[in-house]
Amino acid sequence: MNIAVVGTGYVGLVTGACFAETGNHVICVDINAEKVARMRRGEVPIYEPGLEMIFERNTKQGRLSFTTNLEEAIAQAQIIFLALPTPPGEDGSADLSYILGVAAQLSHLLKTEYKVIVDKSTVPVGTSEKVHAIIAQHADESLFDVVSNPEFLREGVAVEDFMKPDRVVIGTQSERAKKMMRLLYEPFVRQGNPIIFMDERSAEMTKYAANAYLATRISFMNEIANLCERVGANVDMVRAGIGSDTRIGKRFLFPGVGYGGSCFPKDVQALAKTAGDYAYDFHILKSVMHVNDHQRYILAQKIKTFFKDDLNGKTIAIWGLSFKPNTDDIREAPALYIIESLLEAGAVVKAYDPEAMENVKVIFGDRVQFASDQYEALIGADALAIVTEWSVFRTPSFQVMAELLKDKVIFDGRNLYDLDQMEEQGFYYDSIGRNTISKQ
């Protein structure tokens, strides 16, 4: 098939590259001329494992190309994906200006051949109807259908998620559109995972419901972890105990310093706003957001308490800046909140992350010192705070750490290390939902 993808952000670029990988001809369009020029030169503008390989293969073989011209991109396209930003507004609602703006352009460009317009972005319930209405202002309704096809990509494994999805959700009541979308996605579900067809509003709600539920699990476990610390229980054992229940499952039960990224914070807010618009008080979601707001600062508070609320002149090393490992995405990353809190308290912050440091430099500039590797960040530091669970942090040399740190003090927001091991190594070790190990 011939496909156009409007928007080359995280979702758009992964979508375009993966569709090209199965033999489709894909044109990605973006208004950022500099970004398009970079991609034409073979540069991948985001870090995502596995993406660079299929990007390079499909651009070289002519199946994946880039343009700034929307009319050029959709000229031969049978299916047009809208993968545009929907940032949260001040009231928590999703900003649809980018999507509706492109819809307005499409209304003047759809003239002769039938095309399927696909909302790939995460959008509030009713958006497909708004897109349809705008396009129909100037285009014959027989020339298009608007479909909701939410993405369920996890940053860090997005290529794998796209190529082997648990399920594909497609919202459409058009048999013609349904046939084309099934044909497009069948190569991705050969192992038998379902393509689930439903109406547009249900598809839009499905994405929000999924992310809100996962965020709820995270906040619930963070609450359990905080309570474990008070009663003397070990949250790792609690997690193993409840995760083995098939009704609950093992995933998204790891406590930490709160969720971040481009999806959970924005989508939870947007679903709560939608509920409010329909006069429904979504109590659980309000609690989820409240817990997460508190959890972002819990590691900084542990550090302040340890130093008796006097961080002036103290140097804190930070391992991990991205909101999760295997990405350079720092949107709503807990590390940003922790660093700001430490800086405001007078601390010096030395940070290291395998991929996200350039993005963080844009925010903090020279207010934060950036190290060339994880051990350099420890030199002369009074304590280490682990914020993101990159694999490289899992089995460090504790001997080297002890030599470089001023004092053997670790605050672990991801529970990377075994308590007995840390006691043997003689560290002060404060993690999430577990007993604190005092120095020997």
VOMI-596848 format. One record per residue: residue in one letter; x, y, z of N, C-alpha, C in turn. Coordinates in steps of 0.001 Angstrom, whole numbers, plus 500000, padded with zeros to 6 digits. Example, Ala and Ser with C-alpha at 12.3 -4.5 7.8 and 13.67 -1.06 7.14 Angstrom:
REM VOMI-596848
A513190494310507800512300495500507800513200496700507800;S512850497750507080513670498940507140512900500030507870;
//
This chain:
REM VOMI-596848
M500829498807500000500000500000500000500873501256500000;N500285502359499583500925503664499688500360504375500914;I501254504800501787500850505356503080501525506706503286;A500785507629503862501364508894504321501235508951505833;V502291509412506486502269509610507931502551511079508197;V501584511764508778501731513192509051502222513363510482;G503449513858510611504085513981511916505163512936512076;T506381513371512390507487512420512536508065512465513945;G507177512590514911507594512450516298507791510978516623;Y507755510675517890508018509315518341507077508308517675;V505773508562517739504796507625517181504856507617515665;G504929508793515064504891508878513615506065508197512945;L507271508401513473508455507825512846508493506313513006;V508144505828514186508087504376514383507020503766513485;T505868504402513401504782503905512546505216503844511087;G505804504936510599506221504967509201507277503935508883;A508284503826509746509373502879509492508882501438509534;C508002501128510470507522499750510610506584499361509464;F505770500274509005504933499964507838505800499760506598;A506869500544506448507774500350505324508468498996505400;E508734498557506625509425497281506831508629496104506286;T507316496226506193506492495132505663506155495337504192;G506899496225503510506769496346502061505919497486501564;N505326498258502457504537499406502030505452500559501625;H504943501453500800505664502668500454505119503798501325;V505995504382502134505581505344503151506267506682502922;I505473507749502914506012509103502916505641509744504246;C506649510196504978506419510902506241506543512399505991;V505599513152506503505610514595506292505707515311507622;D506523516378507643506690517177508852506936518616508439;I506435519565509234506613520974508897508000521475509266;N508752520694510047510096521087510469511084520735509355;A511461521741508572512320521500507411513690520961507817;E514231521470508924515536521001509380515486519519509760;K514421519131510424514267517731510816514130516840509595;V513351517275508620513181516501507389514514516368506660;A515295517435506631516605517378505975517520516376506673;R517468516355507995518280515391508744517885513967508407;M516583513698508361516128512338508070516471511939506642;R516421512898505735516823512597504353518296512246504269;R519094512792505195520524512459505247520781511140505963;G519729510531506457519877509246507133520004509344508631;E519748510520509211519845510698510657518495510416511318;V518505509564512325517295509272513090517214510274514237;P516154511077514315516117512171515287515772511764516711;I515379510525516929515069510051518278515851508785518560;Y516046508493519840516695507234520217515625506211520552;E515612505131519816514701504018520078515363502747519569;P515638501777520455516332500556520037515647499882518845;G516447499546517848515940498838516669515433499743515566;L515184501008515871514608501901514860515628502276513796;E516853502549514202517861502988513241518080501956512133;M518055500687512478518301499636511496517214499604510418;I515940499628510842514878499551509833514719500891509111;F515048501979509776515057503291509126516045503284507967;E517261502853508262518308502839507235517958501888506093;R517486500693506429517172499706505395516085500212504444;N515042500783505000513899501161504168514093502477503424;T514905503377503962515230504578503191516124504218502000;K517086503335502225517978502924501135517228502191500035;Q516227501414500422515467500642499432514278501414498867;G514149502671499266513167503543498651511743503394499144;R511547502669500235510186502496500755509810503552501796;L510803504281502290510558505275503326511201506587502904;S510384507631502779510903508932502368510247510033503181;F510749511266503013510338512367503879510129513635503064;T509163514447503496508862515692502816508244516686503797;T508274517946503411507558518969504165506246519339503490;N505968518725502346504816519082501524503677518090501743;L502622518527502422501491517636502710500813517154501442;E500632518036500491499961517644499241500743516563498516;E502065516721498484502921515706497870502813514381498612;A502773514437499933502766513217500741501504512396500535;I500360513056500367499095512313500302498631512028498877;A499372512537497893498910512438496503498565511004496104;Q499447510064496417499233508667496048498809507794497223;A498699508399498397498428507602499600497004507072499620;Q496890505813499990495569505216500207495112505400501651;I496094505429502556495806505614503981496704506730504497;I496118507668505230496850508804505788496768508737507314;F497919508570507960497968508515509421498282509900509984;L497492510318510950497762511562511664498439511212512979;A499735511468513047500532511153514245501108512453514778;L500226513296515249500578514661515628500508514850517136;P501209515843517668501202516057519118499819516456519630;T499511516004520824498287516426521527498668516822522946;P499450517889523095499947518270524427498813518685525348;P499025518548526652497969518935527598497846520447527705;G496608520918527748496376522326527998496428522618529487;E496227523868529872496294524248531277495230523546532110;D494110523193531476493035522525532211493129521005532130;G494218520487531534494404519047531417493858518445530145;S493102519200529378492531518675528140493609518548527075;A493394517634526128494341517439525033494166518554524004;D495267519139523604495259520199522592495161519544521212;L494053519761520540493815519142519230494140520069518067;S494784521189518329494979522186517276495805521645516115;Y496810520805516409497632520266515326496823519323514443;I496061518449515068495276517483514308494182518177513508;L493464519076514139492372519753513443492913520692512372;G494105521231512590494720522067511564495053521278510314;V495596520076510481495888519225509326494590518770508664;A493575518479509473492279518101508914491737519200508002;A491914520451508416491463521579507604492219521630506271;Q493505521326506303494275521289505056493810520145504155;L493562518998504780493120517843503992491782518103503307;S490955518903503930489630519163503350489736519805501972;H490843520493501709491048521127500405491831520235499443;L492400519153499955493281518317499133492649517019498662;L491569516577499316490910515330498915489942515638497786;K490280515202496576489511515635495408488946514504494561;T489699513430494362489239512416493409489223510996493965;E490268510582494679490390509193495097490059509031496577;Y489405507904496890489033507584498276490275507341499122;K490265507884500345491374507690501270490834507468502680;V491574506685503454491256506478504863492142507403505690;I491528508237506509492250509140507405492264508494508785;V493451508275509344493576507525510587494105508418511703;D493332508536512775493824509194513985494718508205514728;K496034508399514626496987507545515341497372508155516681;S497266509475516775497568510160518032496555509758519097;T496955509920520345496016509704521445495120510928521551;V493830510713521341492892511847521252491652511581522095;P491006512637522580489804512471523394488654511848522612;V487726511286523358486542510684522747485795511745521940;G485452511384520706484733512292519824485615512999518817;T486942512792518885487850513497517977487651513066516529;S487434511785516285487254511331514903486067512035514244;E485041512305515042483880513013514499484233514454514163;K485059515080515007485491516448514728486346516503513462;V487260515545513322488107515497512129487252515298510886;H486290514382510984485396514115509850484632515375509458;A484117516073510439483309517267510157484140518348509479;I485380518538509913486231519562509317486589519211507879;I486960517948507650487312517547506288486105517659505367;A484937517328505886483708517349505081483267518756504704;Q483868519764505288483508521136504925483798521434503465;H484871520822502933485243521101501541485437519838500707;A485417518657501335485625517412500591484352516577500583;D484117515896499498482961515003499376483123513853500366;E482101513571501144482187512525502175482370511130501591;S482109510957500308482333509655499674483816509400499428;L484656510447499600486078510323499294486928509929500501;F486323509809501668487149509516502836486321508919503967;D487022508216504843486514507806506151487572508159507179;V487126508489508372488052508769509472488003507609510456;V489166507060510750489300505857511580490119506199512822;S489775505602513935490586505703515151491417504442515302;N492731504609515370493646503468515490494724503805516532;P494368503756517826495316504167518869496557503286518905;E497667503913519289498924503162519417499109502727520865;F499785501582521019500080501053522352501576500744522447;L502386501705522037503825501503521980504481501887523299;R505380501035523762506172501341524945507536501860524504;E507894503050524944509201503569524576510282502631525095;G511260502387524247512322501443524571512135500103523901;V510887499739523608510586498499522880509503498765521831;A509462499993521322508373500392520433508381499638519111;V509561499394518568509637498669517298509094497253517466;E509500496599518535508988495251518815507482495276519040;D507000496267519776505563496372520026504785496573518735;F505337497366517827504630497610516567504666496381515673;M505806495738515582505942494596514679505214493359515189;K505086493234516520504398492081517112503435492569518191;P502345493228517786501442493832518771500615492801519526;D500310493098520797499388492253521558498017492249520904;R497631493417520399496363493563519706496417494828518873;V495578494896517863495410496104517067493962496548517235;V493777497773517693492433498312517910492109499285516783;I490997499053516128490588499899515008489137500304515202;G488920501594515264487571502111515426487024502647514118;T486086501954513533485436502409512307484123501669512117;Q483179502349511535481904501724511178481759501613509680;S482854501873508962482868501778507502483447500441507069;E482712499678506331483197498387505859484371498559504894;R484332499617504098485420499867503158486712500159503909;A486635501013504909487815501327505708488288500113506490;K487352499353507012487692498155507781488496497175506923;K488090496996505690488779496063504794490212496519504539;M490399497807504296491747498330504031492634498241505269;M492092498548506432492884498500507657493259497070508022;R492351496135507802492673494727508062493811494265507160;L493722494619505884494763494238504934496115494819505341;L496108496051505829497347496703506234497978496017507442;Y497163495603508401497688495097509669497850493578509725;E497289492850508802497383491385508875498817490856508944;P499798491453508245501172490950508367501747491041509783;F501169491884510635501697492075511981501083491123513015;V500049490402512647499352489546513621499268488103513136;R500283487658512439500269486301511887500300485226512964;Q500744485596514175500779484623515266499422484467515941;G498437485220515493497089485033516003496574486092516947;N497397487088517272496889488170518110495799488933517360;P494821489452518082493609489928517422493718491329516827;I492985491531515732492620492861515260491199493083515754;I491033494048516632489740494256517277489062495480516649;F487949495254516004487184496338515406486076496776516360;M485875498081516421484846498655517279484453500008516708;D483535500701517351483199502035516891484301503013517279;E484299504187516668485365505154516848485494505629518289;R484382505928518919484443506437520298484993505383521259;S484642504136521055485152503072521928486652502892521744;A487137503037520511488569502919520256489324504048520943;E488771505252520862489415506391521518489448506201523029;M488379505697523590488326505452525031489256504317525444;T489425503313524580490272502171524904491700502606525229;K492237503530524436493614503987524682493729504681526035;Y492817505577526328492857506279527605492655505315528770;A491723504388528613491451503436529690492674502575529983;A493367502142528932494550501298529116495640502041529883;N495960503250529437497031503992530100496650504421531510;A495394504790531700494959505197533039495012504021534007;Y494663502831533527494715501655534399496150501318534778;L497075501384533800498475501089534101499056502123535064;A498697503382534858499145504417535788498590504175537181;T497364503676537253496747503367538544497506502266539266;R497934501246538544498717500174539149500018500716539735;I500668501598538979501929502166539453501705502972540728;S500705503846540714500451504670541899500027503819543090;F499264502772542831498854501879543923500077501240544571;M501002500743543736502189500100544295503094501103545005;N503118502333544540503893503346545253503297503624546622;E501982503620546716501337503778548012501651502587548922;I501578501385548373501922500191549148503372500268549623;A504279500716548740505692500817549108505896501807550248;N505226502943550155505365503939551224504853503400552560;L503782502634552508503257502030553730504188500939554241;C504787500173553317505736499130553725506871499717554552;E507365500864554152508461501482554895508045501784556331;R506810502179556522506346502544557867506102501327558752;V505619500233558139505274499069558964506403498051559035;G507484498273558254508615497356558291508482496173557371;A507623496263556343507494495198555344508425495479554172;N508621494480553316509479494591552138508602494553550896;V508561495652550165507652495741549021508023494743547919;D509291494353547826509670493348546827508954492022547091;M508869491652548353508183490409548701506672490541548503;V506152491708548832504719491950548621504395491876547131;R505234492484546317505026492477544869505026491049544326;A505990490240544786506039488846544332504798488081544787;G504340488396545978503176487694546514501897488002545769;I501683489259545407500437489585544711500560489379543199;G501783489529542662501970489380541220501783487965540732;S501935486996541615501746485598541227500268485225541121;D499403486103541581497958485899541432497592486198539985;T497059485210539277496759485390537854495724486473537607;R494925486791538602493960487874538436494636489241538438;I495850489295538969496561490561539079497692490649538064;G498556489630538024499678489642537087500874490392537633;K502030490218536977503300490711537497503685492096536995;R503091492556535921503594493759535265503029495037535895;F503856496082535823503496497402536353503217497371537857;L503978496542538564503863496489540019505161496920540698;F506062497524539948507328497954540539507176499359541104;P507452499538542384507388500880542966508589501703542521;G508476503005542675509591503854542278509335505305542596;V509777506175541689509679507617541910508601508242541030;G507604507452540663506483507990539906506617507727538419;Y505499507797537741505515507610536289505732508949535590;G506279508874534381506493510065533570506299509714532115;G506958510451531236506879510170529815505820510976529093;S505639510631527830504744511388526972503297510928527061;C503057509791527707501705509211527661500959509269528988;F501475508605530010500698508433531236500249509765531848;P501159510715532096500697511958532722499639512678531883;K499903512790530591498996513498529695497661512789529554;D497708511466529419496471510720529161495589510630530397;V496210510494531568495421510470532803494724511816533001;Q495451512900532780494849514231532892493704514403531898;A493938513967530669492926514154529633491667513346529923;L491830512116530434490659511305530751489886511913531915;A490599512436532895489926513106534012489172514342533527;K489784515072532578489113516250532017487868515844531238;T487962514766530461486795514278529727485676513910530685;A486036513234531771485026512872532770484344514120533304;G485129515141533595484561516386534095483641517047533087;D484015516976531822483184517564530771481808516905530701;Y481760515634531129480494514909531127479902514801532539;A480338515710533415479807515815534785479994514529535583;Y481135513844535345481447512643536116482710512891536940;D482634512688538223483764512895539120484558511598539224;F485684511533538521486491510309538431487451510291539622;H486974509794540759487729509866542014489068509148541932;I489083507964541336490320507178541305491405507911540540;L491064508487539388492079509175538598492646510377539339;K491804511076540065492309512205540849493321511725541887;S493039510598542506493971510037543492495263509578542833;V495155508972541647496342508523540917497265509699540637;M496707510806540166497518511983539870498120512570541136;H497354512590542214497855513131543480499020512292544007;V498874510974543976499940510084544446501190510285543603;N501030510387542298502193510525541426502904511853541641;D502137512909541844502750514210542116503618514148543377;H503146513446544383503902513302545634505116512408545438;Q504941511322544691506009510332544559507220510885543821;R507012511843542935508128512426542189509184513040543107;Y508750513502544256509664514211545147510160513348546298;I509745512081546359510028511284547551511521511027547724;L512249510853546609513686510607546724514407511869547186;A513998513018546658514603514277547106514348514499548594;Q513149514127549052512833514296550467513678513367551340;K513929512146550864514786511222551604516200511807551750;I516685512409550683518026513001550706518066514171551679;K517059515024551631517011516175552540516955515719553996;T516163514700554255516043514199555635517385513658556128;F518082512917555272519378512340555647520376513435556026;F520354514535555268521296515627555521520702516704556437;K519653516324557157519034517213558156518618518563557561;D518047518468556343517520519641555640518563520718555378;D519806520309555244520874521259554919521716520684553777;L521350521074552545522082520574551378523073521590550830;N523202522715551473524169523715551017525571523122550982;G526194523183549820527546522654549682527615521160549466;K526482520467549521526474519022549289526373518739547788;T527096517742547339527054517330545936526325516000545830;I525277515979545009524482514766544821524664514281543389;A525112513047543252525229512424541929523883511817541543;I523509511975540279522257511421539763522582510428538660;W522108509209538815522204508217537732520817508063537106;G520700508472535854519453508296535118518633509570535053;L518340510016533829517581511243533619516319511025532797;S516344510073531886515160509794531067514059509213531947;F512800509307531482511704508848532327511698507333532483;K512357506624531571512524505176531667513769504817530884;P514315503603531053515513503236530303515226503006528825;N516281503015528026516224502755526586515455503805525803;T515492505046526293514929506169525560515654507431526001;D515608508459525132516142509756525535515024510721525895;D513822510209526065512643511022526347512669511471527807;I512580512773528027512575513300529398511262513997529730;R510246513828528888508968514477529160508377513949530472;E508132514870531407507594514541532724508460513531533474;A509748513492533175510648512551533848510782512916535327;P510664511947536229510840512234537654512169512901537972;A513215512587537210514534513168537465514490514687537419;L513676515248536542513613516706536419513097517334537706;Y512092516724538302511518517237539547512500517068540709;I513177515933540729514143515668541795515295516657541722;I515824516849540514516955517769540348516564519185540750;E515411519640540305514968521000540640514835521171542151;S514297520152542813514145520215544259515497520282544956;L516464519507544488517798519509545096518507520835544860;L518378521373543657519014522650543353518430523767544212;E517119523763544353516468524793545171516924524717546632;A517309523513547068517772523330548447519252523659548613;G519908524044547513521301524458547609522324523407547242;A521884522241546753522816521171546415523474521420545057;V524631520822544876525280520729543574524885519379542980;V524467519372541725524004518131541093524941517752539949;K525440516509540011526252515942538929525480514760538356;A525209514789537056524291513809536482524921513031535342;Y524425511792535194524812510972534044523617510166533564;D523460510095532242522461509244531599523034508802530261;P522842507547529863523419507071528603522906507788527359;E521676508349527412521099508928526197520474510306526367;A520063510670527551519175511828527712519860513118528142;M521178513140528270521827514320528842521676515569527976;E521751515427526667521616516597525805520247517244525976;N519213516436526123517872516983526323517748517704527662;V518405517163528692518337517787530016519157519072530053;K520245519119529292521051520340529226520228521517528729;V519293521256527835518439522318527307517630522958528432;I517253522157529427516422522655530528517252523321531615;F518338522665532033519087523149533200520359523919532844;G520853523738531623522074524436531252523214524128532196;D523935525186532634525084524974533513524705524896534984;R523400524825535280522981524631536665523290523212537136;V523456522307536182523772520909536489525086520544535817;Q525924519789536518527156519269535927526860517906535297;F527363517688534089527099516433533386528392515646533233;A528326514366533561529505513498533550529569512685532267;S530767512244531920530955511448530705530609509978530911;D530568509536532163530130508177532469529610508141533904;Q529076507009534288528413506922535584529375507114536752;Y530616506672536590531563506772537697532108508192537848;E532266508891536733532723510278536827531749511117537647;A530449510786537535529438511534538289529626511384539795;L530295510320540231530437510044541662531604510775542316;I532526511283541502533752511856542064533417513037542970;G533739512896544245533513513969545203532076514157545629;A531177513255545236529765513403545600529520512911547025;D528621513586547717528263513191549074527275512037549098;A526555511835547991525586510740547907525227510507546448;L524712509327546179524225508963544850522724508736544904;A522008509299543921520583509023543761520366508327542427;I519768507143542470519476506380541249518020506635540878;V517803507180539673516468507616539289515900506791538127;T516756506353537207516298505563536057517051504248536036;E516344503149535780516931501815535918517595501327534633;W518531502109534096519305501640532941520079500380533326;S520225499468532374520913498194532642522335498399533132;V522988499439532635524381499669532991524545499988534473;F523454500363535137523535500673536572523292499445537449;R522917498338536870522451497190537667523578496418538350;T524712496325537702525822495578538305527098496420538288;P527117497504539041528306498363539070529385497772539966;S530539498402539932531604498039540869531378498835542151;F530939498162543182530704498858544446532014499321545083;Q533100498616544775534401499040545287534787500393544703;V534595500547543378534903501824542728533968502904543248;M532708502559543441531751503536543955532174504042545334;A532593503121546171533007503491547530534244504386547509;E535137504149546549536351504947546454536071506359545954;L535084506508545067534827507804544437533900508695545257;L532929508094545918532004508873546732532707509384547990;K532337510573548438532850511072549718532393510180550859;D531148509720550733530579508855551757529768507770551057;K529680506616551652529009505469551014527498505559551252;V526867506471550496525446506752550684524733506663549339;I523698505815549271522932505638548031521446505753548338;F520765506529547523519303506607547542518812506024546217;D518134504901546298517769504148545098516267504253544831;G515898504997543801514492505153543452513944504036542608;R514765503033542301514316501922541455514591500548542052;N515070500500543288515292499223543985516151498255543170;L517285498746542691518133497925541830518935496875542586;Y519228497128543860520198496290544553519577495521545712;D520172494369545971519734493496547056520146494091548410;L519237494041549356519501494645550660520672493976551379;D520738492651551333521841491943551999523175492318551373;Q523178492446550045524409492824549348524881494209549782;M523957495126549894524334496489550276524815496553551733;E524238495703552561524689495647553956526110495098554015;E526385494059553214527734493489553174528749494507552671;Q528339495338551708529241496334551137529444497532552062;G528620497643553095528789498708554069528248500061553653;F527253500048552748526646501302552302525450501676553182;Y525214502972553292523902503456553710523045503386552463;Y521954502649552547521181502371551333519697502533551633;D519098503564551030517687503891551249516961503724549917;S516044502772549837515320502501548602513831502766548814;I512995502190547978511560502468548013510801501253548552;G510148501431549694509301500370550230510042499238550906;R511315499482551256512119498460551925512847499101553118;N513337498259554014514086498776555152515352499493554690;T515705500534555369516930501259555073518122500557555710;I519172500389554930520395499758555445521338500858555934;S521718500798557182522643501771557752524081501319557505;K524970502283557449526375501958557211526948501162558368;Q527883500261558019528575499502559056529745500320559601;
//
